[in-house]
Amino acid sequence: MSGTSSERCLVSVGEDCGCHNRGIPGRSLVVGFFVTVGVAAPVFAEPVPQFQRGIPTQVVPAYLEPGLPGFEFPRGREPDNGGEGGDGGGGHETTSGDLGGVGRNRLLREEWGEEALAAAEQLGIYGSALGSTCVLEGCQNVHGPGSGTISGWFQMSDGTFLEAIDAALQENPSLRGQIVSGLAGKNDPVTQSIAAAQYLRQGAEALQRANIANPTVLDTRSYYQFGPRYAADVARADDSDNLRELLPTFSEATFRANNITSTTTVGEWRTRIINQIGSAAYQTVLL
């Protein structure tokens, strides 16, 4: 990706991809895992420095030494639940319409997960949609080989990240206190989560404008992976349609890097995604 809005494709194959670009102009690709098309293929990637969120994991003894006073182990900073909506009735697990599943559970394994889920919902998308994208992108703070500036848990290019953060803060200025400013924010999990959530929202809204009602994670994956130019065509395609025909400007090298061949069908691509995130593939993205 070149640092423009066309680079935002966060995980995938394409030249016109909005967020990822594995060295191909205009499109981003997955890193950490070549998940792009939904297939997790482990690769060796270069670790990226990251910020500590919350306290280190604590060892919680099952039995305290006799005679010691009771002690409640700290749980880290509570997420900021400010912003729109919210009935104050408890955790995000009860969000109406959220299927939960693999993606949400993956984020909840992290010290920063609750905060990321809360921020996503402030931006108007379901937390499980954000979590599923993290899974598909590898959910590790790494650089992918040959991926230019693509890095982080959601595999974003520098340009896409900065544009998405700026848009997110315009939409919801209350998030400003949760981000690390500038490109350093790419190494902060909550900051990159906010950028990824904003990009997912933009993708779902673009599909709505293309007359795709209630876009799901699976639908929106076409935007996140292949970019705005081809997103609607892929989302509307029949399972039997060939990706090579739907993505005519993508190079063979880009296809190979993403485990796509000249014979890969839309149905095969969808199946790979579903195999990774299960029923969360059918989660609608927009709250």
Short mmCIF file of the C-alpha atoms (twelve columns), coordinates in Angstrom:
data_MODEL
# 
_entry.id   MODEL 
# 
loop_
_atom_site.group_PDB 
_atom_site.id 
_atom_site.type_symbol 
_atom_site.label_atom_id 
_atom_site.label_alt_id 
_atom_site.label_comp_id 
_atom_site.label_asym_id 
_atom_site.label_seq_id 
_atom_site.Cartn_x 
_atom_site.Cartn_y 
_atom_site.Cartn_z 
_atom_site.pdbx_PDB_model_num 
ATOM 1   C CA . MET A 1   0.000   0.000   0.000   1 
ATOM 2   C CA . SER A 2   1.196   3.429   -0.728  1 
ATOM 3   C CA . GLY A 3   -0.117  5.202   2.304   1 
ATOM 4   C CA . THR A 4   -3.304  6.348   0.660   1 
ATOM 5   C CA . SER A 5   -6.836  5.277   1.249   1 
ATOM 6   C CA . SER A 6   -6.367  2.668   -1.421  1 
ATOM 7   C CA . GLU A 7   -3.918  0.908   0.894   1 
ATOM 8   C CA . ARG A 8   -6.303  0.068   3.558   1 
ATOM 9   C CA . CYS A 9   -6.997  -3.480  2.822   1 
ATOM 10  C CA . LEU A 10  -5.867  -5.069  5.980   1 
ATOM 11  C CA . VAL A 11  -5.302  -8.531  5.097   1 
ATOM 12  C CA . SER A 12  -5.280  -9.458  1.762   1 
ATOM 13  C CA . VAL A 13  -4.502  -9.938  -1.658  1 
ATOM 14  C CA . GLY A 14  -4.911  -7.182  -3.835  1 
ATOM 15  C CA . GLU A 15  -3.525  -4.475  -5.691  1 
ATOM 16  C CA . ASP A 16  -6.456  -2.225  -5.098  1 
ATOM 17  C CA . CYS A 17  -6.909  -3.434  -1.623  1 
ATOM 18  C CA . GLY A 18  -7.617  -0.722  0.804   1 
ATOM 19  C CA . CYS A 19  -5.511  -1.959  3.613   1 
ATOM 20  C CA . HIS A 20  -2.958  -4.532  2.915   1 
ATOM 21  C CA . ASN A 21  -0.578  -4.670  0.207   1 
ATOM 22  C CA . ARG A 22  2.068   -7.273  -0.043  1 
ATOM 23  C CA . GLY A 23  4.259   -5.035  -2.043  1 
ATOM 24  C CA . ILE A 24  1.561   -4.561  -4.657  1 
ATOM 25  C CA . PRO A 25  0.326   -1.036  -5.311  1 
ATOM 26  C CA . GLY A 26  -2.988  -0.268  -3.799  1 
ATOM 27  C CA . ARG A 27  -3.678  -3.415  -1.887  1 
ATOM 28  C CA . SER A 28  -2.635  -4.937  1.376   1 
ATOM 29  C CA . LEU A 29  -2.035  -8.403  2.426   1 
ATOM 30  C CA . VAL A 30  -2.138  -10.485 5.488   1 
ATOM 31  C CA . VAL A 31  0.735   -10.804 7.757   1 
ATOM 32  C CA . GLY A 32  1.676   -13.025 10.569  1 
ATOM 33  C CA . PHE A 33  -0.473  -15.594 8.893   1 
ATOM 34  C CA . PHE A 34  -1.267  -15.547 5.210   1 
ATOM 35  C CA . VAL A 35  -4.871  -15.592 6.211   1 
ATOM 36  C CA . THR A 36  -5.883  -13.414 3.465   1 
ATOM 37  C CA . VAL A 37  -8.265  -15.730 1.909   1 
ATOM 38  C CA . GLY A 38  -9.212  -17.292 5.148   1 
ATOM 39  C CA . VAL A 39  -6.424  -19.865 5.207   1 
ATOM 40  C CA . ALA A 40  -4.012  -19.693 8.075   1 
ATOM 41  C CA . ALA A 41  -0.584  -20.541 6.755   1 
ATOM 42  C CA . PRO A 42  2.115   -19.909 9.323   1 
ATOM 43  C CA . VAL A 43  4.971   -17.758 8.133   1 
ATOM 44  C CA . PHE A 44  8.039   -16.377 9.804   1 
ATOM 45  C CA . ALA A 45  7.506   -12.718 10.518  1 
ATOM 46  C CA . GLU A 46  9.492   -10.044 12.243  1 
ATOM 47  C CA . PRO A 47  8.175   -9.086  15.708  1 
ATOM 48  C CA . VAL A 48  7.199   -5.453  16.199  1 
ATOM 49  C CA . PRO A 49  7.672   -3.474  19.439  1 
ATOM 50  C CA . GLN A 50  4.423   -3.014  21.316  1 
ATOM 51  C CA . PHE A 51  3.022   -1.091  24.256  1 
ATOM 52  C CA . GLN A 52  2.054   -2.758  27.502  1 
ATOM 53  C CA . ARG A 53  -1.691  -2.568  28.067  1 
ATOM 54  C CA . GLY A 54  -2.809  -3.304  31.591  1 
ATOM 55  C CA . ILE A 55  -0.745  -5.232  34.110  1 
ATOM 56  C CA . PRO A 56  1.170   -8.417  33.332  1 
ATOM 57  C CA . THR A 57  -0.739  -11.691 33.654  1 
ATOM 58  C CA . GLN A 58  -1.063  -12.641 37.326  1 
ATOM 59  C CA . VAL A 59  -0.677  -16.079 38.874  1 
ATOM 60  C CA . VAL A 60  -3.778  -16.571 40.992  1 
ATOM 61  C CA . PRO A 61  -3.280  -19.239 43.670  1 
ATOM 62  C CA . ALA A 62  -6.107  -21.637 44.271  1 
ATOM 63  C CA . TYR A 63  -5.353  -21.753 48.011  1 
ATOM 64  C CA . LEU A 64  -3.964  -18.839 50.003  1 
ATOM 65  C CA . GLU A 65  -1.564  -19.403 52.866  1 
ATOM 66  C CA . PRO A 66  -3.515  -19.867 56.134  1 
ATOM 67  C CA . GLY A 67  -3.680  -16.725 58.224  1 
ATOM 68  C CA . LEU A 68  -3.164  -14.255 55.379  1 
ATOM 69  C CA . PRO A 69  -5.809  -11.610 54.770  1 
ATOM 70  C CA . GLY A 70  -7.966  -11.871 51.656  1 
ATOM 71  C CA . PHE A 71  -6.589  -10.185 48.543  1 
ATOM 72  C CA . GLU A 72  -8.315  -9.326  45.291  1 
ATOM 73  C CA . PHE A 73  -5.978  -9.603  42.296  1 
ATOM 74  C CA . PRO A 74  -5.999  -6.524  40.041  1 
ATOM 75  C CA . ARG A 75  -7.657  -6.915  36.641  1 
ATOM 76  C CA . GLY A 76  -6.135  -3.954  34.835  1 
ATOM 77  C CA . ARG A 77  -7.822  -0.823  33.516  1 
ATOM 78  C CA . GLU A 78  -11.539 -1.072  32.891  1 
ATOM 79  C CA . PRO A 79  -12.614 -0.158  29.361  1 
ATOM 80  C CA . ASP A 80  -14.003 3.276   28.698  1 
ATOM 81  C CA . ASN A 81  -17.687 2.703   28.063  1 
ATOM 82  C CA . GLY A 82  -18.428 6.302   27.206  1 
ATOM 83  C CA . GLY A 83  -19.910 7.380   23.918  1 
ATOM 84  C CA . GLU A 84  -23.147 6.465   22.276  1 
ATOM 85  C CA . GLY A 85  -25.623 3.900   23.334  1 
ATOM 86  C CA . GLY A 86  -25.111 1.464   26.146  1 
ATOM 87  C CA . ASP A 87  -27.609 0.799   28.882  1 
ATOM 88  C CA . GLY A 88  -25.049 0.392   31.639  1 
ATOM 89  C CA . GLY A 89  -26.292 -3.135  32.070  1 
ATOM 90  C CA . GLY A 90  -23.019 -5.028  32.051  1 
ATOM 91  C CA . GLY A 91  -20.377 -6.515  29.781  1 
ATOM 92  C CA . HIS A 92  -20.189 -6.718  26.044  1 
ATOM 93  C CA . GLU A 93  -21.179 -10.365 26.014  1 
ATOM 94  C CA . THR A 94  -24.806 -9.285  26.238  1 
ATOM 95  C CA . THR A 95  -24.699 -6.907  23.278  1 
ATOM 96  C CA . SER A 96  -27.929 -7.475  21.388  1 
ATOM 97  C CA . GLY A 97  -27.389 -9.363  18.153  1 
ATOM 98  C CA . ASP A 98  -23.719 -10.186 18.760  1 
ATOM 99  C CA . LEU A 99  -22.955 -13.829 17.996  1 
ATOM 100 C CA . GLY A 100 -19.752 -13.769 20.021  1 
ATOM 101 C CA . GLY A 101 -17.704 -16.804 19.054  1 
ATOM 102 C CA . VAL A 102 -14.109 -17.247 17.985  1 
ATOM 103 C CA . GLY A 103 -13.301 -13.596 17.329  1 
ATOM 104 C CA . ARG A 104 -14.640 -12.182 20.574  1 
ATOM 105 C CA . ASN A 105 -13.055 -14.973 22.574  1 
ATOM 106 C CA . ARG A 106 -9.711  -14.335 20.895  1 
ATOM 107 C CA . LEU A 107 -9.708  -10.685 21.930  1 
ATOM 108 C CA . LEU A 108 -10.783 -11.519 25.460  1 
ATOM 109 C CA . ARG A 109 -7.583  -13.521 25.855  1 
ATOM 110 C CA . GLU A 110 -5.673  -10.227 25.722  1 
ATOM 111 C CA . GLU A 111 -5.255  -7.657  28.482  1 
ATOM 112 C CA . TRP A 112 -6.423  -5.023  25.989  1 
ATOM 113 C CA . GLY A 113 -9.288  -7.061  24.545  1 
ATOM 114 C CA . GLU A 114 -12.180 -5.608  26.527  1 
ATOM 115 C CA . GLU A 115 -11.050 -2.081  25.744  1 
ATOM 116 C CA . ALA A 116 -10.796 -2.889  22.042  1 
ATOM 117 C CA . LEU A 117 -14.273 -4.439  22.016  1 
ATOM 118 C CA . ALA A 118 -15.735 -1.418  23.787  1 
ATOM 119 C CA . ALA A 119 -14.117 0.979   21.322  1 
ATOM 120 C CA . ALA A 120 -15.433 -1.015  18.354  1 
ATOM 121 C CA . GLU A 121 -18.956 -0.779  19.682  1 
ATOM 122 C CA . GLN A 122 -18.560 2.956   20.236  1 
ATOM 123 C CA . LEU A 123 -17.743 3.169   16.535  1 
ATOM 124 C CA . GLY A 124 -20.897 1.274   15.662  1 
ATOM 125 C CA . ILE A 125 -19.692 -2.230  14.861  1 
ATOM 126 C CA . TYR A 126 -20.096 -5.513  16.695  1 
ATOM 127 C CA . GLY A 127 -17.140 -6.616  18.791  1 
ATOM 128 C CA . SER A 128 -17.249 -10.096 17.302  1 
ATOM 129 C CA . ALA A 129 -16.766 -8.578  13.834  1 
ATOM 130 C CA . LEU A 130 -13.586 -6.858  15.016  1 
ATOM 131 C CA . GLY A 131 -12.390 -9.994  16.790  1 
ATOM 132 C CA . SER A 132 -13.012 -12.160 13.736  1 
ATOM 133 C CA . THR A 133 -10.895 -9.801  11.644  1 
ATOM 134 C CA . CYS A 134 -8.110  -10.094 14.207  1 
ATOM 135 C CA . VAL A 135 -8.252  -13.882 13.857  1 
ATOM 136 C CA . LEU A 136 -8.200  -13.709 10.056  1 
ATOM 137 C CA . GLU A 137 -5.242  -11.323 10.168  1 
ATOM 138 C CA . GLY A 138 -3.223  -13.461 12.554  1 
ATOM 139 C CA . CYS A 139 -3.841  -11.335 15.677  1 
ATOM 140 C CA . GLN A 140 -0.112  -10.832 16.263  1 
ATOM 141 C CA . ASN A 141 1.923   -7.646  16.281  1 
ATOM 142 C CA . VAL A 142 4.308   -8.568  13.488  1 
ATOM 143 C CA . HIS A 143 5.553   -7.407  10.120  1 
ATOM 144 C CA . GLY A 144 4.856   -9.755  7.250   1 
ATOM 145 C CA . PRO A 145 7.669   -10.607 4.881   1 
ATOM 146 C CA . GLY A 146 7.612   -8.435  1.797   1 
ATOM 147 C CA . SER A 147 4.576   -6.506  2.981   1 
ATOM 148 C CA . GLY A 148 5.951   -2.960  3.020   1 
ATOM 149 C CA . THR A 149 4.513   -1.074  5.989   1 
ATOM 150 C CA . ILE A 150 1.831   -3.666  6.718   1 
ATOM 151 C CA . SER A 151 2.023   -4.672  10.366  1 
ATOM 152 C CA . GLY A 152 0.182   -5.228  13.598  1 
ATOM 153 C CA . TRP A 153 -2.665  -7.335  14.896  1 
ATOM 154 C CA . PHE A 154 -4.915  -6.207  12.033  1 
ATOM 155 C CA . GLN A 155 -2.201  -5.920  9.369   1 
ATOM 156 C CA . MET A 156 -2.639  -2.305  8.380   1 
ATOM 157 C CA . SER A 157 -0.394  -0.145  6.206   1 
ATOM 158 C CA . ASP A 158 0.854   3.159   7.591   1 
ATOM 159 C CA . GLY A 159 -1.346  5.220   5.289   1 
ATOM 160 C CA . THR A 160 -4.518  3.258   5.933   1 
ATOM 161 C CA . PHE A 161 -3.915  3.261   9.665   1 
ATOM 162 C CA . LEU A 162 -3.480  7.041   9.837   1 
ATOM 163 C CA . GLU A 163 -6.538  7.688   7.652   1 
ATOM 164 C CA . ALA A 164 -8.704  5.306   9.664   1 
ATOM 165 C CA . ILE A 165 -7.646  6.763   13.015  1 
ATOM 166 C CA . ASP A 166 -8.357  10.273  11.781  1 
ATOM 167 C CA . ALA A 167 -11.811 9.217   10.568  1 
ATOM 168 C CA . ALA A 168 -12.534 7.379   13.824  1 
ATOM 169 C CA . LEU A 169 -11.700 10.450  15.905  1 
ATOM 170 C CA . GLN A 170 -13.873 12.633  13.723  1 
ATOM 171 C CA . GLU A 171 -16.741 10.201  14.242  1 
ATOM 172 C CA . ASN A 172 -16.151 9.802   17.956  1 
ATOM 173 C CA . PRO A 173 -13.776 12.365  19.552  1 
ATOM 174 C CA . SER A 174 -14.195 10.694  22.954  1 
ATOM 175 C CA . LEU A 175 -11.855 7.937   21.754  1 
ATOM 176 C CA . ARG A 176 -8.932  10.365  21.653  1 
ATOM 177 C CA . GLY A 177 -7.957  9.520   25.218  1 
ATOM 178 C CA . GLN A 178 -7.528  5.852   24.289  1 
ATOM 179 C CA . ILE A 179 -5.113  6.197   21.401  1 
ATOM 180 C CA . VAL A 180 -1.367  6.589   21.008  1 
ATOM 181 C CA . SER A 181 -0.772  9.424   18.548  1 
ATOM 182 C CA . GLY A 182 0.945   9.121   15.196  1 
ATOM 183 C CA . LEU A 183 2.446   6.012   13.642  1 
ATOM 184 C CA . ALA A 184 3.572   4.857   17.083  1 
ATOM 185 C CA . GLY A 185 -0.076  3.972   17.583  1 
ATOM 186 C CA . LYS A 186 0.278   1.051   15.178  1 
ATOM 187 C CA . ASN A 187 2.258   -0.703  17.916  1 
ATOM 188 C CA . ASP A 188 -0.501  -0.110  20.453  1 
ATOM 189 C CA . PRO A 189 -3.198  -2.811  20.253  1 
ATOM 190 C CA . VAL A 190 -6.141  -0.633  21.251  1 
ATOM 191 C CA . THR A 191 -5.140  2.140   18.846  1 
ATOM 192 C CA . GLN A 192 -4.846  -0.288  15.942  1 
ATOM 193 C CA . SER A 193 -8.116  -1.947  16.982  1 
ATOM 194 C CA . ILE A 194 -9.847  1.427   16.695  1 
ATOM 195 C CA . ALA A 195 -8.404  1.952   13.220  1 
ATOM 196 C CA . ALA A 196 -9.449  -1.541  12.112  1 
ATOM 197 C CA . ALA A 197 -12.959 -1.066  13.508  1 
ATOM 198 C CA . GLN A 198 -13.313 2.175   11.566  1 
ATOM 199 C CA . TYR A 199 -12.151 0.491   8.370   1 
ATOM 200 C CA . LEU A 200 -14.636 -2.350  8.853   1 
ATOM 201 C CA . ARG A 201 -17.377 0.197   9.352   1 
ATOM 202 C CA . GLN A 202 -16.398 1.983   6.151   1 
ATOM 203 C CA . GLY A 203 -16.437 -1.330  4.308   1 
ATOM 204 C CA . ALA A 204 -19.869 -2.318  5.563   1 
ATOM 205 C CA . GLU A 205 -21.287 1.109   4.736   1 
ATOM 206 C CA . ALA A 206 -19.791 0.926   1.226   1 
ATOM 207 C CA . LEU A 207 -21.504 -2.435  0.685   1 
ATOM 208 C CA . GLN A 208 -24.781 -0.962  1.891   1 
ATOM 209 C CA . ARG A 209 -24.448 1.772   -0.705  1 
ATOM 210 C CA . ALA A 210 -23.983 -1.011  -3.241  1 
ATOM 211 C CA . ASN A 211 -27.402 -2.392  -2.187  1 
ATOM 212 C CA . ILE A 212 -26.057 -5.196  0.015   1 
ATOM 213 C CA . ALA A 213 -28.288 -4.960  3.073   1 
ATOM 214 C CA . ASN A 214 -26.915 -5.805  6.522   1 
ATOM 215 C CA . PRO A 215 -23.391 -6.797  5.399   1 
ATOM 216 C CA . THR A 216 -21.929 -9.693  7.369   1 
ATOM 217 C CA . VAL A 217 -18.329 -10.319 8.356   1 
ATOM 218 C CA . LEU A 218 -18.102 -12.627 5.342   1 
ATOM 219 C CA . ASP A 219 -19.494 -9.946  3.026   1 
ATOM 220 C CA . THR A 220 -17.266 -7.234  4.432   1 
ATOM 221 C CA . ARG A 221 -14.224 -9.452  4.180   1 
ATOM 222 C CA . SER A 222 -14.365 -8.788  0.433   1 
ATOM 223 C CA . TYR A 223 -13.767 -5.089  1.156   1 
ATOM 224 C CA . TYR A 224 -11.126 -5.659  3.780   1 
ATOM 225 C CA . GLN A 225 -9.234  -8.145  1.638   1 
ATOM 226 C CA . PHE A 226 -9.815  -7.020  -1.929  1 
ATOM 227 C CA . GLY A 227 -10.530 -3.313  -1.464  1 
ATOM 228 C CA . PRO A 228 -13.377 -1.004  -2.466  1 
ATOM 229 C CA . ARG A 229 -13.016 -1.537  -6.202  1 
ATOM 230 C CA . TYR A 230 -14.060 -5.193  -6.183  1 
ATOM 231 C CA . ALA A 231 -15.743 -5.597  -2.796  1 
ATOM 232 C CA . ALA A 232 -19.359 -5.507  -3.934  1 
ATOM 233 C CA . ASP A 233 -18.724 -7.785  -6.937  1 
ATOM 234 C CA . VAL A 234 -17.126 -10.437 -4.735  1 
ATOM 235 C CA . ALA A 235 -19.763 -10.106 -2.009  1 
ATOM 236 C CA . ARG A 236 -22.572 -10.597 -4.535  1 
ATOM 237 C CA . ALA A 237 -20.867 -13.342 -6.533  1 
ATOM 238 C CA . ASP A 238 -22.126 -16.912 -6.766  1 
ATOM 239 C CA . ASP A 239 -20.058 -19.610 -5.074  1 
ATOM 240 C CA . SER A 240 -19.199 -21.036 -8.477  1 
ATOM 241 C CA . ASP A 241 -17.708 -17.753 -9.765  1 
ATOM 242 C CA . ASN A 242 -13.955 -17.602 -10.261 1 
ATOM 243 C CA . LEU A 243 -11.928 -15.085 -8.256  1 
ATOM 244 C CA . ARG A 244 -9.495  -14.631 -11.139 1 
ATOM 245 C CA . GLU A 245 -12.334 -13.241 -13.256 1 
ATOM 246 C CA . LEU A 246 -13.617 -11.012 -10.456 1 
ATOM 247 C CA . LEU A 247 -10.167 -9.564  -9.695  1 
ATOM 248 C CA . PRO A 248 -8.755  -8.935  -13.178 1 
ATOM 249 C CA . THR A 249 -6.020  -6.487  -12.144 1 
ATOM 250 C CA . PHE A 250 -4.478  -8.661  -9.437  1 
ATOM 251 C CA . SER A 251 -1.126  -10.199 -10.292 1 
ATOM 252 C CA . GLU A 252 -0.361  -13.886 -10.149 1 
ATOM 253 C CA . ALA A 253 2.236   -13.183 -7.465  1 
ATOM 254 C CA . THR A 254 -0.424  -11.571 -5.300  1 
ATOM 255 C CA . PHE A 255 -2.726  -14.510 -5.836  1 
ATOM 256 C CA . ARG A 256 -0.046  -17.019 -4.881  1 
ATOM 257 C CA . ALA A 257 0.889   -15.030 -1.759  1 
ATOM 258 C CA . ASN A 258 -2.706  -15.336 -0.632  1 
ATOM 259 C CA . ASN A 259 -3.238  -18.993 -1.429  1 
ATOM 260 C CA . ILE A 260 -5.451  -18.166 -4.389  1 
ATOM 261 C CA . THR A 261 -4.953  -19.831 -7.731  1 
ATOM 262 C CA . SER A 262 -6.385  -19.233 -11.159 1 
ATOM 263 C CA . THR A 263 -9.054  -21.821 -10.393 1 
ATOM 264 C CA . THR A 264 -10.063 -20.701 -6.871  1 
ATOM 265 C CA . THR A 265 -13.789 -20.078 -6.689  1 
ATOM 266 C CA . VAL A 266 -15.640 -17.629 -4.490  1 
ATOM 267 C CA . GLY A 267 -17.183 -20.588 -2.698  1 
ATOM 268 C CA . GLU A 268 -13.767 -22.019 -1.828  1 
ATOM 269 C CA . TRP A 269 -12.600 -18.628 -0.570  1 
ATOM 270 C CA . ARG A 270 -15.715 -18.279 1.593   1 
ATOM 271 C CA . THR A 271 -15.326 -21.781 2.968   1 
ATOM 272 C CA . ARG A 272 -11.780 -21.036 4.098   1 
ATOM 273 C CA . ILE A 273 -12.975 -18.004 6.026   1 
ATOM 274 C CA . ILE A 274 -15.858 -19.901 7.612   1 
ATOM 275 C CA . ASN A 275 -13.464 -22.677 8.647   1 
ATOM 276 C CA . GLN A 276 -11.430 -20.105 10.585  1 
ATOM 277 C CA . ILE A 277 -14.127 -18.103 12.333  1 
ATOM 278 C CA . GLY A 278 -17.180 -20.367 12.267  1 
ATOM 279 C CA . SER A 279 -20.619 -18.823 12.728  1 
ATOM 280 C CA . ALA A 280 -19.070 -15.382 13.285  1 
ATOM 281 C CA . ALA A 281 -18.804 -15.223 9.492   1 
ATOM 282 C CA . TYR A 282 -22.548 -14.537 9.483   1 
ATOM 283 C CA . GLN A 283 -22.367 -11.820 12.144  1 
ATOM 284 C CA . THR A 284 -23.574 -8.494  10.809  1 
ATOM 285 C CA . VAL A 285 -20.893 -5.842  11.096  1 
ATOM 286 C CA . LEU A 286 -22.928 -2.720  11.876  1 
ATOM 287 C CA . LEU A 287 -24.709 -2.310  15.192  1 
# 
